[in-house]
Amino acid sequence: MSTKQMNSGATGAAHSESSSFNTESNTQFETGKDATRLLAQYALNTQYEDLPENIQREASRAFVNFVGVTVGSCQHEAVNISINSLRPISQSSQATILGRKERFDPLNAAFINGVSSHVFDFDDTHLVTNVHAAGPIAAVLLAYSELQPVSGREFMNAFYLGVEYTIRLSNALAPNHADVGWHVSGTHPTIGAAAAVGRLMRLSEQQMIWALGLAASQPVGFRDSFGSMNKSFNPGRAAENGLFSALLAQNNFTSSNQMIESRIGWANSMSTKQDYKEMLGDLGSRFEIAKDTYKPYACGIVIHPAIDGAIQLRDEFNLQPEQIKSIHIKANPYQLELCGKKTPQTGLEGKFSVYHSVAIALIDGRAGEKQYSDEAVRHPKTISLREKITVEIDKRLHKKSGEVTITLNDGRVLNKVIESAVGGLENPMTNEQLDEKFLDLTTDILPMAKCQELLADTWRMAELPSAGDFAKSTVA
């Protein structure tokens, strides 16, 4: 099967051939027949130049967000613990820890950078399932790029592939997979990472099938980890497991040829619902990466409408905390299910507290990483204000929407309805806002001139001769 056949929407000349591929496989897309093989074939055949320009741009936006967040969080306690725990057993220094001088073997580097990409909870988000796809994929690819030569163009092609697969796999099992407790940003990126790095390894089709099967055998992470370091452990482990799977498959460590779709395989064991059209349909013409979004606030995505409303009312009426009598929030049910911690004690817990998030947004007028420090969560002013907050669940509200009502001591009642939170598909962050976010996060780690140079190189990753050299350039 040719590259063009597998990439149906990429070029007009390929349309008729690729349409044949899609129509021939309608039954397969409904039943999942040969899903593992089809995923392996597309992974090995897709080419960067076949991707539409807007998809190339979206991959670049996801990568810029990843680098900014990962370098910015590289001094977090969870990263420090990971480094101190793994340094005694890491016997090589082939791969970079972004933003830091320590170097590790590729497997442990993939894990640590995966942790760093997620610990701020500031990473990309696909809003259908809330999966954070980019971190584990970029982490594994950068680690491998220091093991073997990889051009920036090859890197970005593999990065697109891994993110696209992670999102499609997540959509295919939603919502049942997460509803029973799985953390989608730990379970799905393992397969996406294996496909992406397997592409760089130039695996054979059989080896890629085995890599996907081995990766599918290593799901990791539960939602009960939210608010602890364990949450960032999950995508870190997904990155490491993806690389581990591909390395084994490269040397003919075998797996099932139908691990993803088998009755006793991955999809049927991980969820009571499987939608193989979401997983396989229109590969190369429907791009789920186009629906990836980027957070303006460093916390659980479902809180963002409430933060938007709070900040807008604060700015419009120049509110001070001592003026506020009560705050009432109407929200989608997920807001309390995922982010209902009333009395957070740490910054990580604060990221999953609508009470802290709205309180700190009213105090500071923003909800960046600094607003989720342990000190910010424990400050008496924050605690006093969050005790004035009540949340009402409205099942009619979409998770991108919400309503904030603030009653003042002088009797005035202020109201703000948010239809689409900032950062969502209807109101996306601009490239300029991503630049601002990148620099805000990285200038605490690197000199400003270095941050600006790194930002420019991140945007033009596809033009760089060496992805491995890029990884090294993230260190002062």
C-alpha positions in Angstrom: 0.0 0.0 0.0 1.5 3.4 -1.0 2.0 6.4 1.2 -0.5 8.3 -0.8 -3.1 5.6 -0.4 -2.8 5.8 3.4 -3.0 9.6 3.4 -6.3 10.4 1.8 -6.8 14.1 2.6 -3.2 15.2 2.2 -3.1 15.9 -1.5 -5.7 16.1 -4.2 -3.9 13.6 -6.4 -4.2 11.0 -3.7 -7.9 11.3 -3.1 -9.3 8.6 -5.4 -6.7 6.0 -4.3 -7.1 6.7 -0.6 -10.9 6.8 -0.8 -10.7 3.2 -2.1 -8.6 2.3 0.9 -11.3 3.8 3.2 -14.3 2.3 1.5 -12.8 -1.2 1.2 -12.3 -1.1 5.0 -15.7 0.0 6.1 -16.5 -3.3 7.7 -13.1 -3.4 9.3 -13.7 0.1 10.8 -17.0 -1.1 12.3 -15.6 -4.4 13.7 -12.0 -3.6 14.3 -10.8 -6.4 12.1 -7.1 -6.2 11.6 -6.9 -2.9 13.6 -3.4 -3.6 14.9 -2.1 -4.3 11.3 -3.9 -1.2 9.9 -2.4 1.0 12.6 1.0 -0.5 11.9 0.7 0.2 8.1 -0.3 3.8 8.5 2.5 4.4 11.0 5.1 3.1 8.5 3.7 4.9 5.5 2.7 8.4 6.5 5.0 11.2 5.3 5.4 14.7 6.7 5.1 16.3 3.3 1.7 14.6 2.8 0.2 16.3 5.9 -1.9 19.4 5.2 -0.2 22.7 6.2 -2.7 23.3 8.9 -1.9 19.9 10.5 1.8 20.7 10.3 1.1 24.0 12.0 -1.0 22.3 14.7 1.8 19.8 15.4 4.2 22.7 15.8 1.8 24.4 18.3 1.6 21.2 20.3 5.3 20.9 20.3 5.9 24.5 21.4 3.5 24.0 24.3 5.3 20.8 25.3 8.7 22.4 25.3 7.6 25.4 27.3 5.8 23.4 29.9 8.5 20.7 30.2 11.4 23.1 30.6 9.4 25.3 32.9 8.6 22.4 35.2 12.0 20.8 35.2 12.8 21.9 38.8 9.5 20.6 40.3 9.8 18.4 43.3 8.4 15.4 41.4 11.1 15.8 38.8 13.8 16.2 41.5 12.6 13.0 43.2 12.6 11.1 39.9 16.1 12.2 39.1 17.4 11.4 42.6 15.7 8.0 42.6 16.8 6.9 39.2 20.3 8.4 39.0 22.0 5.5 41.0 20.7 2.9 38.5 21.0 4.8 35.2 24.3 3.6 33.8 24.5 5.9 30.7 24.2 9.6 29.9 22.9 9.5 26.3 19.8 11.6 26.7 18.9 15.1 28.0 16.5 16.0 30.8 15.0 19.1 29.3 16.2 22.2 31.0 18.6 20.4 33.3 22.3 19.4 33.2 21.7 15.8 34.3 21.8 13.2 31.6 20.2 9.7 31.7 19.8 6.6 29.6 17.0 7.0 27.0 14.4 4.9 28.9 14.7 6.9 32.1 15.0 10.2 30.3 11.7 9.4 28.5 10.1 8.8 31.9 11.5 11.9 33.6 10.6 14.2 30.7 7.2 12.6 30.5 6.7 13.4 34.2 8.0 17.0 33.7 5.6 17.5 30.7 2.5 16.8 32.9 3.3 17.8 36.5 2.2 21.4 36.0 -1.1 20.2 34.4 -0.5 22.8 31.7 -0.1 20.5 28.7 -2.2 20.1 25.6 -5.7 18.7 25.9 -8.1 17.0 23.5 -11.4 18.1 24.9 -13.5 15.0 23.9 -11.7 12.8 26.4 -9.3 15.2 28.1 -6.3 13.2 27.0 -2.9 14.9 27.1 -1.2 13.4 24.2 1.9 15.5 23.3 4.0 15.0 26.4 4.7 11.3 26.3 5.2 11.3 22.6 7.7 14.2 22.5 9.5 12.8 25.5 10.1 9.4 23.9 11.1 10.9 20.5 13.6 13.3 22.0 15.2 10.5 24.0 15.5 8.3 21.0 16.8 11.2 18.9 19.9 11.3 21.0 20.4 7.6 20.5 20.2 7.6 16.7 20.3 10.5 14.2 16.9 12.0 13.6 16.1 15.1 11.5 13.6 17.7 12.7 11.4 16.7 9.8 11.4 13.0 10.7 10.8 14.0 14.3 7.7 16.1 13.5 6.3 13.4 11.3 6.6 10.9 14.1 5.3 13.4 16.7 2.2 14.0 14.6 1.7 10.2 14.3 2.0 9.5 18.0 -0.3 12.4 19.0 -2.9 11.4 16.4 -2.9 7.7 17.5 -3.1 8.6 21.2 -6.2 10.8 20.6 -7.9 8.3 18.3 -7.4 5.4 20.7 -8.8 7.6 23.5 -11.8 8.5 21.5 -12.4 4.9 20.6 -12.9 3.8 24.2 -14.6 6.9 25.5 -16.2 7.5 27.9 -16.4 4.1 29.5 -12.7 3.6 29.8 -12.2 6.7 32.0 -15.5 6.2 33.8 -14.3 3.0 35.5 -11.2 4.8 36.7 -8.4 4.6 34.0 -6.3 7.7 33.4 -6.4 8.2 29.7 -3.1 10.1 29.6 -1.3 7.0 31.0 -3.1 4.3 29.1 -3.3 5.5 25.5 0.0 7.3 24.9 2.0 4.1 25.4 0.7 2.8 22.1 1.1 6.2 20.4 4.6 6.4 21.7 5.5 2.9 20.4 4.1 3.8 17.0 6.0 7.1 16.8 9.4 5.8 17.9 8.9 2.6 15.9 8.5 4.8 12.8 11.9 6.5 13.6 13.4 3.0 14.0 12.1 2.0 10.6 10.6 -1.2 12.0 9.2 -3.7 9.5 5.4 -4.1 9.5 5.6 -7.2 11.6 7.9 -5.5 14.1 5.5 -2.6 14.3 2.6 -4.9 15.0 4.6 -6.5 17.8 5.6 -3.0 19.2 1.9 -2.0 19.3 1.0 -5.3 21.0 3.7 -4.9 23.6 2.7 -1.3 24.2 -1.0 -2.3 24.5 0.1 -4.8 27.2 1.4 -2.0 29.5 -1.5 0.4 30.4 -0.8 2.6 33.4 -2.7 5.0 35.6 -5.9 5.6 37.5 -7.9 8.7 38.1 -7.6 8.4 41.8 -4.0 9.7 41.3 -5.2 13.2 40.5 -3.8 15.8 42.8 -0.6 13.7 43.5 2.7 13.1 41.8 1.3 9.8 40.6 -0.7 11.7 38.0 2.4 12.8 36.2 4.0 9.4 36.8 1.4 8.0 34.4 2.4 9.8 31.2 6.0 9.4 32.2 5.6 5.7 32.4 3.6 5.7 29.1 6.6 7.3 27.4 9.1 4.9 28.8 6.9 1.9 28.1 6.4 3.0 24.5 10.2 3.1 23.9 10.7 -0.2 25.8 8.1 -1.9 23.5 9.7 -0.6 20.3 13.2 -1.5 21.3 12.1 -5.1 22.1 10.1 -5.4 18.8 13.1 -4.1 16.9 14.9 -7.2 18.0 12.0 -9.5 17.2 10.5 -9.9 20.6 7.1 -11.1 19.6 3.5 -10.3 20.6 0.0 -11.1 19.3 -0.8 -9.9 15.8 -4.2 -8.7 16.9 -3.6 -7.4 20.5 -5.6 -4.2 20.1 -8.8 -5.7 18.6 -8.8 -9.3 19.9 -11.8 -10.4 22.0 -9.3 -11.0 24.8 -7.0 -8.1 23.9 -6.6 -4.4 24.7 -9.8 -2.6 23.6 -12.2 -5.2 24.9 -10.4 -5.5 28.2 -10.0 -1.7 28.7 -13.6 -0.6 28.0 -17.1 -2.0 27.6 -17.4 0.3 24.6 -15.3 0.2 21.4 -15.7 2.5 18.4 -13.3 1.4 15.7 -14.4 4.1 13.3 -13.0 6.6 15.8 -9.8 4.6 15.9 -9.3 3.7 12.2 -11.7 5.8 10.1 -10.3 8.2 7.6 -6.7 7.9 8.6 -4.9 10.6 6.7 -8.0 12.7 6.0 -9.6 13.2 9.4 -7.0 14.7 11.7 -7.8 14.6 15.5 -4.7 16.6 16.2 -6.5 19.5 14.7 -8.8 19.4 17.7 -6.0 19.6 20.3 -6.1 22.6 22.6 -3.7 24.4 24.9 -4.4 25.6 28.4 -4.2 29.2 29.6 -4.6 28.0 33.2 -2.4 25.4 35.0 -5.1 23.2 36.3 -7.8 20.6 35.4 -9.4 21.7 32.1 -13.0 21.4 33.5 -12.4 24.3 35.9 -11.5 26.7 33.1 -15.0 28.1 32.5 -15.3 29.0 36.2 -11.8 30.7 36.2 -12.7 32.6 33.0 -15.9 33.9 34.7 -14.1 34.9 37.9 -11.3 36.7 36.1 -13.7 38.6 33.8 -15.8 39.8 36.7 -12.7 40.7 38.7 -11.3 42.8 35.9 -14.7 44.4 34.9 -15.6 45.6 38.4 -12.1 45.9 39.9 -13.1 43.5 42.6 -11.1 43.0 45.9 -11.5 39.9 48.0 -12.8 41.8 51.0 -15.8 43.1 48.9 -17.1 39.6 48.2 -19.8 38.0 50.3 -20.4 34.8 48.3 -19.5 33.1 45.0 -21.9 30.6 43.3 -20.7 28.5 40.3 -22.9 26.5 37.9 -20.9 23.8 36.3 -20.9 20.6 34.3 -20.9 17.4 36.6 -17.2 16.7 35.7 -16.2 19.8 37.5 -16.8 18.3 41.0 -16.1 14.7 39.9 -12.6 15.6 38.7 -11.8 18.9 40.6 -14.0 18.9 43.7 -11.3 19.1 46.4 -12.7 21.6 49.0 -9.6 21.8 51.2 -6.5 21.2 49.1 -3.2 21.2 51.1 -0.7 21.2 48.3 -0.3 23.0 45.0 -0.9 19.7 43.2 -4.2 19.2 45.0 -5.1 22.9 44.2 -5.0 22.1 40.5 -8.0 19.8 41.1 -9.9 22.2 43.3 -12.4 24.5 41.7 -12.6 26.2 45.1 -8.9 27.1 45.2 -8.8 27.9 41.5 -11.7 30.4 41.5 -10.4 32.0 44.8 -6.9 32.5 43.5 -8.2 33.8 40.2 -10.2 36.5 42.0 -7.1 37.4 44.1 -4.4 37.4 41.4 -6.4 37.8 38.2 -4.7 34.7 36.7 -4.2 31.0 37.3 -0.7 30.2 36.1 1.7 27.9 37.8 2.7 30.4 40.5 -1.0 30.4 41.6 -0.7 26.7 42.4 2.3 26.7 44.8 1.9 25.2 48.2 2.1 28.7 49.7 -0.7 30.0 47.5 -3.0 27.1 48.4 -2.3 27.5 52.2 -2.5 31.3 52.3 -5.1 32.6 54.7 -6.6 35.0 52.1 -7.1 32.1 49.7 -8.6 29.9 52.3 -11.0 32.6 53.4 -12.2 33.3 49.9 -12.6 29.7 48.9 -14.9 29.1 51.9 -17.4 31.5 50.3 -17.7 29.3 47.2 -20.6 27.0 46.4 -20.9 24.8 43.3 -24.2 23.8 41.7 -24.1 21.0 39.1 -26.1 21.5 36.0 -26.2 18.5 33.7 -27.3 20.6 30.8 -24.0 22.5 30.7 -21.2 21.4 28.4 -17.8 21.0 30.2 -16.5 24.0 28.1 -19.3 26.2 29.6 -20.2 27.6 33.0 -21.7 30.4 35.0 -20.3 32.5 37.9 -22.4 34.7 40.2 -20.7 36.9 42.8 -22.7 38.6 45.6 -21.0 41.6 47.1 -21.2 42.9 50.7 -23.0 46.1 49.4 -25.8 43.9 47.9 -24.8 44.0 44.3 -25.0 40.7 42.4 -22.6 40.2 39.5 -23.1 37.4 36.9 -21.0 36.1 34.1 -22.0 33.3 31.7 -19.1 31.5 29.8 -20.2 29.7 26.7 -16.7 28.6 25.6 -13.7 28.9 27.9 -10.5 30.5 26.7 -8.2 27.9 25.1 -11.0 25.8 23.7 -11.7 25.1 20.0 -14.1 28.0 19.7 -11.7 30.4 21.5 -8.2 29.0 21.0 -4.9 30.3 22.3 -3.2 32.3 19.5 0.4 31.6 18.6 1.3 34.9 20.3 -0.3 33.7 23.5 1.6 30.4 23.2 4.8 32.4 22.9 3.9 34.4 26.0 3.1 31.2 27.9 6.4 29.6 26.8 8.5 32.6 27.9 6.6 33.0 31.2 7.4 29.4 32.1 11.0 29.1 30.8 12.5 32.4 32.0 12.7 31.1 35.6 14.9 28.3 34.2 17.0 29.8 31.4 18.2 33.3 30.6 15.7 35.4 28.5 18.0 35.4 25.4 18.3 31.6 25.6 14.5 31.2 26.0 13.8 33.4 22.9 16.3 31.4 20.9 14.8 28.1 22.1 11.3 29.3 21.3 12.3 30.2 17.7 14.0 26.8 17.2 10.9 25.0 18.6 8.6 26.6 16.1 11.0 25.6 13.2 11.7 22.1 14.5 10.8 20.6 11.1 13.6 22.6 9.5 16.3 21.6 11.9 19.0 19.1 10.9 19.1 17.2 14.3 16.3 16.6 16.8 19.0 15.3 19.2 20.9 18.6 19.0 17.6 20.4 19.7 17.2 18.4 22.9 20.7 19.3 24.1 19.9 23.0 23.3 17.2 23.1 26.1 20.0 23.2 28.7 21.7 26.5 29.7 
